[in-house]
Amino acid sequence: MRVAVISDVHANALALEAVLADIERHDVEKILNLGDHFAGPLWPKQTAALLAQREMVAIRGNTDRYLLEGDVAHADASDLKILAEIDGEPLRWLKSLPETAVYSDTIFMSHGSPRSDETYWLDRKVKKQGFRVASIDEVEAELPNADYPVYCCGHTHIARVVPLADGRIVFNPGSVGRPSFNMSDTDSAMRLSPAASYAIVERSAGKWHVNLRQVAYDNMAASAMARAWGEQEWSQDLAKGRRR
C-alpha cells in the first residue's frame, strides 16, 4: 500500500497544483485529505476546481466547519469572499465531508485529534511561548478506542512523525498551503521552508514508513496574493515559512 496524505490547503491553489503534480510521480493508490480546504486569502475557487478533479478520501477541518456554521451577518469581508467563491458544488461537497475517516481499515484520519478538530495532537500550544512537542503520553492519550497501525492528523501545519512503542505511527504531513514549523524543536526548525508539505505513506518489508515531503512552488506569488487581500501575516508566512 502506498498513499499520499495532504492537509491544510487553505485555498493555496499554486501549492496544491505543485503537490498534486509531485504525487503523480509516486504511483499512489489514493490521496487522503485531512481538511481545511478553502479558508485562506488566496484562491478558494481555483482550489475547489483542483480538488474536484481528483478522486480522494477527504474529511472536514475546523476552518471548514467555521465556514459552514458561521453567522453570515457577522462574517468578516474575507469570509464572505471565500463563501461567495465556493458557493454551489464546492460548498455542498464541504457539507458532505465527515469529521474523521478510516482508509482501508488501516489509516485513521482526523484533522486535529480523533476527538476534536481544534485539538493540537503532536505539538501543544503553550501560552505566550508558542508551541512545544507533545510527549508520548500526551500523544497516546488522544488515540481513539479502535486500534489502527497508522494515524494521521493536521491542524498545526507542522510536519512530524511519532512512532509508538507498539509499532503504531502517528504523523502530521504538514500543510500544503501554509507550512509551519515549531521553532522550539530542532528537527522542525531545521525544516523551515516556504515549500508546500505533504507525506507519502507506504508499507514495505512488513513495516510502515512515512516520507515527509517538501515541494517548491511559486510561493512569492502566493505571498503577493495574500498581501492583496490585506493579510500581511499570511503574506510573510508564505514568503518565508511560518514560525510557531
DRENSE-17089 format. One record per residue: residue in three letters; x, y, z of N, C-alpha, C, CB in turn. Coordinates in steps of 0.1 Angstrom, whole numbers, padded with zeros to 4 digits, always signed. Glycine has a CB too. Layout:
BEGIN
ALAXYZXYZXYZXYZ ...
REM end
This chain:
BEGIN
MET+0008-0012+0000+0000+0000+0000+0009+0012+0000-0010+0000+0012 ARG+0005+0022-0009+0012+0035-0008+0001+0046-0011+0023+0036-0019 VAL+0000+0055-0002-0010+0066-0003-0003+0079+0000-0021+0064+0007 ALA-0008+0090-0006-0004+0104-0003-0013+0110+0007-0003+0112-0016 VAL-0008+0117+0016-0017+0124+0026-0014+0139+0026-0014+0119+0041 ILE-0024+0147+0023-0023+0161+0023-0032+0167+0034-0027+0167+0009 SER-0029+0180+0037-0037+0186+0047-0035+0202+0046-0033+0182+0062 ASP-0045+0209+0051-0044+0223+0053-0040+0230+0040-0035+0227+0064 VAL-0048+0229+0030-0045+0235+0017-0048+0250+0018-0054+0229+0006 HIS-0058+0254+0025-0061+0268+0028-0061+0277+0016-0052+0274+0038 ALA-0068+0272+0005-0070+0280-0007-0058+0283-0015-0077+0292-0004 ASN-0047+0276-0012-0034+0279-0019-0034+0270-0031-0022+0277-0010 ALA-0040+0274-0042-0041+0266-0054-0027+0264-0061-0050+0273-0064 LEU-0018+0274-0060-0005+0272-0066+0003+0260-0059+0003+0285-0065 ALA+0002+0260-0045+0009+0250-0038+0002+0236-0040+0009+0253-0023 LEU-0011+0236-0041-0018+0224-0043-0015+0218-0057-0033+0226-0042 GLU-0014+0226-0067-0011+0222-0080+0003+0215-0080-0012+0233-0090 ALA+0012+0221-0074+0026+0216-0073+0026+0202-0066+0035+0226-0067 VAL+0019+0202-0055+0019+0189-0047+0012+0178-0055+0011+0191-0034 LEU+0001+0181-0062-0006+0171-0069+0003+0166-0081-0019+0176-0075 ALA+0011+0175-0087+0020+0170-0097+0031+0161-0091+0026+0183-0104 ASP+0036+0164-0079+0046+0156-0073+0040+0142-0069+0051+0163-0061 ILE+0028+0142-0065+0021+0130-0061+0020+0120-0073+0007+0132-0055 GLU+0017+0126-0085+0016+0118-0097+0028+0110-0100+0012+0127-0109 ARG+0040+0114-0095+0052+0108-0098+0055+0096-0089+0064+0118-0097 HIS+0046+0093-0080+0049+0083-0069+0040+0071-0069+0049+0090-0056 ASP+0031+0070-0079+0023+0058-0081+0015+0054-0068+0032+0047-0085 VAL+0008+0064-0063+0000+0061-0051-0014+0056-0055-0001+0074-0042 GLU-0020+0048-0046-0033+0043-0049-0044+0052-0045-0034+0030-0042 LYS-0041+0062-0036-0052+0071-0031-0045+0083-0025-0061+0064-0021 ILE-0053+0094-0026-0049+0106-0019-0059+0108-0007-0050+0119-0028 LEU-0053+0110+0005-0061+0112+0017-0059+0127+0021-0057+0103+0029 ASN-0071+0134+0023-0071+0148+0025-0077+0151+0039-0079+0156+0014 LEU-0069+0158+0048-0073+0159+0062-0080+0173+0065-0060+0158+0070 GLY-0084+0180+0055-0092+0191+0057-0086+0205+0058-0099+0189+0070 ASP-0094+0215+0060-0091+0229+0059-0087+0233+0045-0079+0233+0069 HIS-0097+0233+0037-0095+0234+0022-0095+0248+0017-0106+0226+0015 PHE-0105+0256+0021-0107+0269+0014-0105+0282+0022-0121+0269+0010 ALA-0103+0281+0035-0102+0293+0044-0088+0298+0042-0105+0289+0058 GLY-0086+0308+0034-0073+0315+0033-0074+0326+0023-0062+0305+0028 PRO-0066+0336+0024-0067+0348+0015-0060+0346+0002-0061+0360+0022 LEU-0064+0336-0006-0057+0332-0018-0067+0329-0029-0048+0320-0015 TRP-0068+0316-0033-0076+0312-0044-0087+0301-0041-0067+0308-0056 PRO-0097+0304-0034-0107+0294-0030-0114+0287-0042-0118+0300-0021 LYS-0118+0295-0052-0125+0289-0063-0116+0280-0071-0130+0301-0072 GLN-0103+0284-0074-0094+0276-0081-0090+0264-0073-0081+0284-0085 THR-0089+0265-0060-0086+0253-0052-0098+0243-0053-0084+0257-0037 ALA-0110+0248-0053-0121+0239-0054-0121+0231-0067-0134+0247-0053 ALA-0117+0238-0078-0117+0232-0091-0106+0221-0091-0114+0242-0102 LEU-0095+0223-0085-0084+0214-0085-0088+0201-0077-0071+0220-0079 LEU-0094+0203-0065-0098+0192-0057-0109+0184-0064-0104+0197-0043 ALA-0118+0191-0071-0129+0183-0078-0123+0174-0089-0139+0193-0084 GLN-0111+0177-0094-0106+0169-0105-0099+0156-0100-0095+0177-0112 ARG-0097+0155-0087-0090+0143-0081-0099+0135-0073-0078+0148-0073 GLU-0098+0122-0074-0106+0113-0065-0097+0111-0053-0108+0099-0072 MET-0103+0114-0041-0096+0113-0029-0106+0110-0017-0089+0126-0026 VAL-0100+0106-0006-0108+0105+0006-0106+0117+0014-0104+0091+0014 ALA-0116+0125+0017-0114+0138+0024-0123+0139+0036-0117+0149+0014 ILE-0118+0146+0046-0125+0149+0058-0126+0164+0060-0119+0142+0071 ARG-0134+0168+0070-0136+0183+0073-0126+0187+0083-0150+0185+0077 GLY-0121+0199+0082-0112+0206+0092-0120+0216+0100-0100+0212+0085 ASN-0113+0222+0109-0120+0232+0118-0124+0244+0110-0111+0236+0129 THR-0116+0249+0101-0120+0261+0093-0131+0258+0083-0108+0267+0086 ASP-0131+0246+0079-0143+0242+0070-0156+0242+0078-0141+0227+0065 ARG-0155+0238+0091-0167+0238+0099-0171+0253+0102-0164+0231+0113 TYR-0161+0261+0105-0164+0275+0107-0171+0282+0096-0151+0283+0110 LEU-0167+0279+0083-0173+0284+0071-0188+0279+0070-0166+0281+0059 LEU-0190+0266+0074-0203+0261+0073-0213+0265+0084-0202+0246+0073 GLU-0207+0268+0096-0215+0271+0107-0216+0286+0110-0210+0264+0119 GLY-0208+0294+0104-0206+0308+0107-0219+0316+0104-0195+0314+0100 ASP-0221+0326+0112-0232+0335+0111-0228+0345+0100-0235+0342+0124 VAL-0234+0345+0088-0230+0353+0077-0232+0368+0081-0239+0350+0065 ALA-0241+0371+0089-0244+0385+0093-0232+0391+0100-0256+0386+0101 HIS-0224+0382+0107-0213+0387+0115-0199+0382+0109-0214+0381+0129 ALA-0199+0377+0097-0187+0373+0090-0179+0385+0085-0190+0363+0078 ASP-0166+0384+0085-0158+0395+0080-0157+0394+0065-0144+0394+0086 ALA-0151+0404+0059-0151+0405+0044-0144+0393+0038-0144+0418+0040 SER-0133+0388+0044-0126+0377+0038-0135+0365+0038-0113+0374+0046 ASP-0142+0362+0049-0151+0350+0050-0162+0351+0039-0157+0349+0064 LEU-0167+0363+0038-0178+0365+0028-0173+0363+0014-0184+0379+0029 LYS-0161+0367+0011-0155+0365-0002-0152+0350-0005-0142+0373-0004 ILE-0147+0343+0005-0145+0329+0004-0158+0321+0001-0138+0323+0017 LEU-0168+0324+0009-0181+0318+0008-0187+0320-0006-0191+0323+0019 ALA-0185+0332-0011-0190+0336-0025-0183+0328-0035-0189+0351-0027 GLU-0170+0326-0033-0162+0318-0044-0165+0303-0043-0148+0321-0041 ILE-0169+0298-0032-0172+0283-0032-0186+0280-0031-0165+0277-0019 ASP-0195+0290-0034-0209+0287-0034-0213+0277-0045-0217+0301-0036 GLY-0222+0269-0042-0226+0259-0051-0220+0245-0048-0222+0263-0065 GLU-0215+0238-0058-0210+0224-0056-0199+0223-0046-0205+0219-0070 PRO-0189+0233-0046-0178+0231-0036-0184+0232-0021-0168+0242-0037 LEU-0194+0240-0019-0199+0241-0006-0207+0229-0002-0208+0254-0005 ARG-0214+0224-0012-0222+0211-0010-0212+0200-0007-0231+0207-0022 TRP-0201+0199-0014-0191+0189-0011-0185+0190+0003-0179+0190-0021 LEU-0183+0203+0007-0178+0205+0020-0187+0200+0031-0175+0220+0022 LYS-0200+0203+0029-0210+0198+0038-0211+0183+0039-0224+0204+0034 SER-0207+0176+0029-0208+0162+0028-0197+0155+0035-0209+0157+0014 LEU-0187+0162+0039-0175+0155+0045-0176+0151+0059-0163+0164+0043 PRO-0171+0140+0063-0172+0135+0077-0161+0142+0085-0171+0120+0078 GLU-0162+0141+0099-0152+0147+0107-0139+0138+0108-0158+0149+0122 THR-0141+0125+0107-0130+0116+0107-0133+0105+0097-0127+0110+0121 ALA-0123+0097+0093-0125+0086+0084-0114+0076+0086-0125+0091+0069 VAL-0116+0064+0081-0106+0053+0081-0104+0048+0067-0110+0041+0091 TYR-0092+0048+0062-0089+0043+0049-0085+0029+0049-0079+0052+0042 SER-0092+0020+0042-0088+0006+0040-0086-0001+0054-0075+0005+0032 ASP-0094+0002+0064-0093-0004+0077-0079-0003+0083-0097-0019+0076 THR-0071+0007+0079-0057+0008+0082-0053+0022+0087-0049+0004+0070 ILE-0057+0032+0080-0052+0046+0083-0064+0054+0089-0046+0052+0071 PHE-0062+0058+0101-0072+0067+0108-0069+0081+0105-0073+0065+0123 MET-0079+0089+0100-0078+0102+0095-0085+0112+0105-0082+0104+0081 SER-0078+0122+0110-0085+0132+0118-0078+0145+0114-0085+0130+0133 HIS-0085+0156+0116-0079+0169+0114-0071+0174+0125-0090+0180+0110 GLY-0077+0175+0137-0070+0178+0149-0066+0164+0156-0078+0187+0159 SER-0072+0162+0167-0071+0149+0173-0084+0141+0169-0070+0149+0189 PRO-0084+0128+0172-0096+0120+0169-0109+0125+0176-0094+0105+0173 ARG-0107+0132+0187-0119+0137+0194-0123+0151+0191-0116+0136+0209 SER-0114+0159+0185-0117+0173+0183-0109+0179+0172-0115+0181+0196 ASP-0115+0186+0162-0108+0192+0151-0100+0205+0156-0118+0196+0140 GLU-0101+0208+0168-0094+0220+0174-0083+0216+0183-0104+0229+0181 THR-0081+0203+0185-0070+0199+0195-0057+0197+0187-0074+0186+0202 TYR-0047+0203+0192-0033+0201+0186-0028+0188+0192-0023+0213+0189 TRP-0025+0178+0183-0022+0165+0187-0007+0163+0190-0026+0155+0177 LEU+0002+0165+0180+0016+0162+0181+0024+0173+0186+0021+0157+0168 ASP+0019+0185+0186+0025+0197+0192+0015+0204+0201+0031+0207+0181 ARG+0019+0210+0212+0010+0216+0221+0012+0231+0222+0010+0209+0235 LYS+0002+0238+0222+0003+0253+0223+0006+0257+0238-0009+0260+0218 VAL+0015+0265+0240+0019+0270+0254+0017+0285+0254+0033+0266+0258 LYS+0009+0290+0264+0006+0304+0264+0018+0312+0264-0003+0307+0276 LYS+0019+0322+0255+0030+0332+0254+0043+0326+0251+0031+0339+0267 GLN+0043+0313+0248+0056+0306+0245+0056+0298+0232+0060+0297+0256 GLY+0045+0300+0224+0044+0293+0211+0040+0278+0213+0057+0294+0204 PHE+0048+0269+0207+0045+0255+0207+0056+0247+0213+0042+0250+0193 ARG+0053+0236+0218+0062+0226+0223+0058+0212+0217+0063+0225+0238 VAL+0067+0203+0216+0064+0189+0212+0056+0182+0222+0077+0182+0208 ALA+0046+0175+0218+0038+0167+0228+0046+0155+0232+0024+0163+0221 SER+0044+0151+0245+0050+0139+0250+0044+0127+0244+0050+0139+0265 ILE+0050+0116+0245+0044+0103+0240+0031+0100+0248+0054+0091+0242 ASP+0032+0102+0261+0020+0100+0269+0008+0109+0264+0022+0103+0284 GLU+0011+0121+0261+0000+0130+0256-0005+0126+0242+0006+0145+0255 VAL+0004+0121+0234+0000+0116+0221-0009+0104+0222+0013+0113+0212 GLU-0005+0094+0231-0012+0082+0232-0026+0084+0239-0004+0072+0241 ALA-0027+0095+0248-0039+0098+0254-0050+0102+0245-0037+0109+0265 GLU-0046+0107+0233-0056+0111+0223-0060+0100+0213-0050+0123+0215 LEU-0054+0089+0214-0058+0078+0205-0072+0074+0206-0048+0066+0207 PRO-0079+0070+0195-0093+0066+0196-0093+0051+0202-0100+0066+0183 ASN-0105+0047+0206-0106+0033+0211-0102+0022+0202-0120+0031+0216 ALA-0106+0024+0189-0102+0014+0179-0088+0015+0175-0111+0016+0166 ASP-0081+0003+0174-0067+0003+0170-0065+0002+0155-0060-0009+0177 TYR-0056+0010+0151-0051+0010+0137-0036+0011+0137-0058+0022+0128 PRO-0030+0007+0126-0015+0008+0126-0010+0022+0123-0009-0001+0115 VAL-0018+0030+0116-0014+0044+0113-0025+0054+0116-0010+0044+0098 TYR-0021+0065+0122-0030+0076+0124-0024+0089+0118-0033+0078+0140 CYS-0032+0097+0112-0027+0110+0107-0036+0121+0111-0026+0109+0091 CYS-0030+0133+0112-0037+0145+0117-0031+0157+0110-0036+0146+0132 GLY-0038+0168+0110-0033+0181+0105-0034+0191+0116-0041+0185+0093 HIS-0039+0203+0112-0043+0214+0121-0031+0223+0125-0049+0208+0133 THR-0020+0217+0130-0008+0226+0134-0001+0231+0122+0001+0218+0143 HIS-0002+0224+0111+0006+0227+0099+0021+0223+0100+0006+0242+0095 ILE+0024+0216+0111+0038+0212+0115+0040+0197+0111+0041+0215+0129 ALA+0049+0194+0102+0051+0180+0098+0059+0173+0109+0059+0180+0085 ARG+0054+0161+0113+0060+0154+0124+0056+0139+0123+0057+0160+0137 VAL+0065+0130+0126+0062+0116+0127+0065+0111+0141+0070+0108+0116 VAL+0056+0104+0147+0058+0099+0161+0055+0084+0161+0048+0106+0171 PRO+0066+0076+0162+0065+0062+0163+0061+0058+0177+0077+0054+0158 LEU+0052+0049+0179+0048+0045+0193+0055+0032+0196+0033+0043+0194 ALA+0056+0028+0209+0064+0017+0213+0058+0004+0207+0064+0016+0228 ASP+0045+0003+0205+0039-0009+0200+0040-0011+0184+0025-0010+0204 GLY+0047-0001+0178+0049-0002+0163+0039+0007+0155+0047-0016+0159 ARG+0028+0012+0162+0019+0021+0155+0026+0035+0153+0006+0023+0163 ILE+0021+0042+0143+0027+0055+0139+0016+0066+0139+0033+0054+0125 VAL+0019+0077+0145+0010+0089+0144+0018+0100+0136+0005+0094+0158 PHE+0013+0106+0126+0020+0116+0119+0011+0128+0114+0028+0110+0107 ASN+0018+0139+0112+0012+0151+0106+0020+0154+0093+0012+0163+0116 PRO+0013+0155+0082+0020+0157+0069+0025+0171+0067+0012+0153+0058 GLY+0021+0180+0076+0024+0194+0074+0013+0200+0066+0038+0196+0068 SER+0015+0213+0061+0005+0220+0054+0009+0222+0039+0002+0233+0060 VAL+0000+0219+0030+0002+0223+0016+0002+0238+0015-0009+0217+0008 GLY-0007+0245+0021-0009+0259+0018-0002+0269+0026-0023+0262+0018 ARG+0001+0265+0039+0008+0275+0048+0017+0267+0057-0003+0283+0056 PRO+0028+0261+0052+0036+0252+0061+0042+0260+0073+0048+0247+0052 SER+0042+0253+0084+0046+0259+0097+0056+0250+0104+0034+0261+0106 PHE+0063+0256+0113+0074+0249+0120+0075+0253+0135+0088+0253+0113 ASN+0077+0243+0143+0078+0245+0158+0093+0249+0160+0074+0232+0165 MET+0095+0262+0163+0109+0267+0165+0115+0263+0178+0109+0282+0163 SER+0108+0257+0187+0114+0252+0199+0119+0237+0197+0104+0252+0211 ASP+0116+0232+0185+0121+0218+0183+0131+0218+0172+0108+0209+0178 THR+0143+0212+0174+0154+0213+0165+0150+0207+0151+0166+0206+0171 ASP+0144+0195+0151+0141+0189+0139+0131+0197+0130+0135+0175+0142 SER+0121+0203+0137+0112+0211+0129+0119+0224+0124+0100+0215+0138 ALA+0126+0230+0133+0133+0243+0129+0142+0241+0117+0141+0248+0141 MET+0149+0229+0116+0158+0226+0105+0150+0225+0092+0166+0213+0108 ARG+0137+0222+0092+0129+0221+0080+0123+0234+0076+0119+0211+0082 LEU+0126+0245+0083+0120+0258+0080+0121+0261+0065+0126+0269+0088 SER+0109+0263+0058+0109+0265+0044+0095+0269+0040+0114+0252+0036 PRO+0094+0277+0029+0080+0281+0024+0075+0270+0015+0081+0294+0017 ALA+0082+0259+0012+0078+0249+0003+0065+0242+0009+0089+0239+0001 ALA+0057+0238+0000+0045+0230+0003+0048+0217+0009+0035+0229-0009 SER+0041+0213+0019+0044+0200+0026+0033+0190+0025+0046+0203+0041 TYR+0037+0177+0023+0027+0166+0024+0035+0154+0027+0019+0165+0010 ALA+0028+0142+0027+0035+0129+0031+0031+0118+0022+0032+0126+0045 ILE+0040+0109+0020+0037+0096+0013+0039+0085+0024+0046+0094+0001 VAL+0029+0077+0025+0029+0066+0035+0028+0053+0028+0017+0067+0045 GLU+0037+0044+0031+0037+0031+0025+0041+0019+0034+0046+0030+0012 ARG+0036+0008+0031+0040-0004+0039+0049-0013+0030+0028-0012+0043 SER+0061-0016+0035+0070-0024+0028+0079-0032+0038+0080-0016+0019 ALA+0082-0044+0035+0090-0053+0044+0083-0054+0057+0104-0048+0046 GLY+0070-0054+0057+0062-0056+0070+0062-0044+0079+0068-0067+0077 LYS+0067-0033+0074+0067-0021+0083+0061-0009+0075+0081-0017+0088 TRP+0056+0001+0084+0050+0013+0078+0061+0024+0078+0038+0018+0086 HIS+0061+0032+0067+0071+0042+0065+0064+0055+0061+0082+0038+0055 VAL+0068+0066+0067+0062+0079+0064+0073+0088+0058+0055+0086+0076 ASN+0071+0092+0046+0081+0101+0039+0075+0115+0039+0084+0096+0024 LEU+0081+0124+0047+0076+0138+0047+0083+0145+0036+0080+0145+0061 ARG+0075+0151+0027+0080+0158+0015+0077+0173+0015+0073+0151+0003 GLN+0086+0180+0009+0085+0195+0007+0086+0197-0008+0096+0203+0015 VAL+0077+0205-0013+0076+0207-0028+0077+0222-0031+0063+0201-0034 ALA+0087+0227-0038+0088+0241-0042+0077+0245-0051+0102+0244-0048 TYR+0072+0257-0050+0062+0263-0059+0064+0278-0059+0047+0259-0055 ASP+0056+0285-0066+0058+0300-0067+0052+0306-0054+0051+0306-0080 ASN+0059+0304-0043+0053+0309-0030+0053+0325-0030+0062+0304-0019 MET+0061+0331-0037+0061+0346-0037+0049+0351-0044+0074+0352-0044 ALA+0043+0344-0054+0031+0348-0060+0019+0346-0050+0028+0340-0073 ALA+0020+0336-0042+0010+0334-0031+0011+0344-0020+0012+0320-0025 SER+0024+0348-0017+0026+0359-0007+0020+0372-0012+0041+0361-0005 ALA+0022+0375-0025+0016+0387-0031+0001+0387-0031+0021+0389-0045 MET-0005+0375-0033-0020+0374-0033-0025+0377-0019-0024+0361-0038 ALA-0018+0371-0009-0023+0373+0005-0022+0388+0008-0014+0365+0015 ARG-0011+0395+0004-0009+0409+0006-0021+0417-0001+0004+0414+0001 ALA-0025+0413-0012-0036+0419-0020-0049+0418-0012-0037+0414-0033 TRP-0050+0407-0004-0062+0406+0004-0061+0414+0017-0064+0391+0008 GLY-0050+0420+0019-0047+0428+0031-0043+0419+0043-0060+0435+0035 GLU-0038+0407+0040-0033+0398+0051-0018+0398+0051-0039+0384+0049 GLN-0012+0407+0059+0002+0408+0059+0009+0396+0066+0006+0421+0067 GLU+0003+0391+0077+0009+0380+0084+0010+0367+0075+0002+0376+0097 TRP-0001+0365+0068-0001+0354+0058+0009+0356+0047-0015+0353+0051 SER+0010+0369+0043+0020+0372+0032+0034+0368+0037+0019+0386+0028 GLN+0038+0372+0049+0051+0369+0054+0053+0354+0056+0053+0377+0068 ASP+0043+0347+0061+0044+0333+0063+0046+0326+0050+0032+0327+0070 LEU+0039+0330+0040+0040+0323+0027+0054+0326+0020+0029+0327+0018 ALA+0059+0337+0023+0072+0341+0018+0084+0333+0024+0075+0356+0019 LYS+0083+0331+0037+0094+0325+0045+0091+0312+0052+0098+0335+0054 GLY+0079+0308+0053+0076+0297+0062+0071+0302+0075+0088+0287+0064 ARG+0061+0296+0081+0055+0301+0094+0062+0296+0106+0040+0298+0094 ARG+0068+0305+0114+0074+0301+0126+0064+0301+0138+0086+0311+0130 ARG+0064+0290+0145+0054+0289+0155+0061+0285+0168+0043+0278+0152 
REM end
